[in-house]
Amino acid sequence: MNRKKKHEGSASRGVTIILVVAYMGIFALILGTITSYSFMQAKYGRALFAREQAIQIAEAGLEYYRWFLVHTPNVMLSGAGLETPVTYVVEDPEGGRVGEAAVTTTLNTACGVPQYANIASEGRADQNPVFKRTLIARYMRPSVAEYSHIVNQNVWAGSDRNITGPYHSNGGVRMDGTNNSDVTSSVSTWICGASFGCSPTNNNAAGVFGAGTGSPLWSYPVPQVSFEGIGSNFSALRGYAQLDGILLSGTTTRVDNVQQGGTYSSVAASDQRGYRLVFNSNGTVTIYRVTGTSGVWGYNGGHSPTWYMNYDIISTQVSLGTFTPPSDCAVIFVSAKTWIEGTVSGKITIVTADTGAYAPSVILNNNVNYATADGSTGLTVIAEDSILVPLVSPDQMTIRGIFVAQGGLFGRNYYTTSGSNQVPSAYDGYVQQSQLTTNGSVISNKRVGTKWLCGSPGVYCSGYNLRIDNYDRILAFAPPPFTPSASADYKFVLWREQ
């Protein structure tokens, strides 16, 4: 019996030892897992901290280079003084050196003139230089292409208008249309008369008012957008086009400073002559010399006299050839009235101006489209006077581009089928058209108008019955060369992590 009890006691102690060893093993495994997890979390925390330091260092690199560009203005004027790559050391005033940013800059140029700077800043922390982070930013003056409209006078957006993108006037705004972005005015109050649909006259109209549904996005007064700042240096642009682009002087055609063909009788300084530019989807432009036009009576509130004979219908023309705008200086300078249409490929800027007393206008002769919609194609049109849609135009018209009427207006004249100023009967069907779609930006020194109302209350009688306006967000940050700026100050317009 004693031997049996001893045996049972020994077996019990053996089982206990086995259990203790097993539990110790499990505990050691759990402890090891917890310890490993703790070490991993600590390592992960240090990595997160290093990555956060790296992004802050990269941003410090961007801010340093912005400071450098502000204090080296010739970089953005001519490219002189550009330094790249640059290493910028970031220090903590209390803890010493934190890390460094490697900043690389490339200039986007046209005709040898910087348009904007692309800046990349790679930051790394000294604590853990394995973790690098890179920020990319674009440094430029904000372009007028950031707006759907900029108008220098009072304006009325009718109930048929559908506007996508910021809409600004230096005067008052009556907004009866639909807007999905900011609508701003630079005045607190203005006088809204009959031509803006106010009867009786409202002598104390709010800066922005109307029956539009987007009123939460209306604000006034806001600072003016300077049309003096928007103004282009026509002499400089003419020089760029003559040396490296396309220059149509009125009597000659020059490409890359080489005259194409002979000299011809001048088409400059006349409303009845000029040039017609037809853009082709393969990147070329076919140029015609307009030698004859047909006139019709039209009314334009910004013109003196307001009723005038406009010669916008081409009757005779002569082909000058098909040319490819130079890729390094895609500027076409025209010293005469200009008709535009076709499908644009690449980024091109057209400027119409005259060094004399005559200020030429641009006629949007037909649809203007883009060969691609990925941002690689764009058109900027800058007119010394106005940009007009003529009487003879498509019933469903689409125009793409950034249209700047520097001294005049963007619009379509009032035409009538009755009275002493009526259009010839052959053109009756063009007086009232269905829809005008604008994809891009309209910058107009004078009041914009593409639809006319007659009588009281106003009834649609001329122009386009429905207008759809969409601004081109892609071109806002990569516009065609020499697109005017909405501000004189440079800033980062794009900011993202690579």
Sequence and secondary structure as in RCSB ss.txt:
>XXXX:A:sequence
MNRKKKHEGSASRGVTIILVVAYMGIFALILGTITSYSFMQAKYGRALFAREQAIQIAEAGLEYYRWFLVHTPNV
MLSGAGLETPVTYVVEDPEGGRVGEAAVTTTLNTACGVPQYANIASEGRADQNPVFKRTLIARYMRPSVAEYSHI
VNQNVWAGSDRNITGPYHSNGGVRMDGTNNSDVTSSVSTWICGASFGCSPTNNNAAGVFGAGTGSPLWSYPVPQV
SFEGIGSNFSALRGYAQLDGILLSGTTTRVDNVQQGGTYSSVAASDQRGYRLVFNSNGTVTIYRVTGTSGVWGYN
GGHSPTWYMNYDIISTQVSLGTFTPPSDCAVIFVSAKTWIEGTVSGKITIVTADTGAYAPSVILNNNVNYATADG
STGLTVIAEDSILVPLVSPDQMTIRGIFVAQGGLFGRNYYTTSGSNQVPSAYDGYVQQSQLTTNGSVISNKRVGT
KWLCGSPGVYCSGYNLRIDNYDRILAFAPPPFTPSASADYKFVLWREQ
>XXXX:A:secstr
 HHHHHHHHHHHHHHHHHHHHHHHHHHHHHHHHHHHHHHHHHHHHHHHHHHHHHHHHHHHHHHHHHHHHHT THH
HHHSTT   SEEEEEEETTTEEEEEEEEEEEEEEETTEEEEEEEEEEEEETT TT EEEEEEEEE  BGGG SEE
ESS EEE TT EEES EEESS EEE SEESS EEES SEEEE GGGT SS EEEEESEESS S GGGEE      
 HHHH   HHHHHHHHHHHSEEE SS EEETTEE S       S TT EEEEEE TTS EEEEEEEEEEEEEEE 
TTSSSSEEEEEEEEEEEEEEEEE   TT  EEEESS EEEEEEE SEEEEEE  SSS    EEEEEEEEES SSS
S EEEEEESS EE  SS  SEEEEEEEEEESSS EE  B  SSSTT   GGGGGGSEEEEEEEEEEEEESS  BS
EEEETTTTEEEEEEEEEEEE  HHHHSS STT  BS SS EEEEEEE 
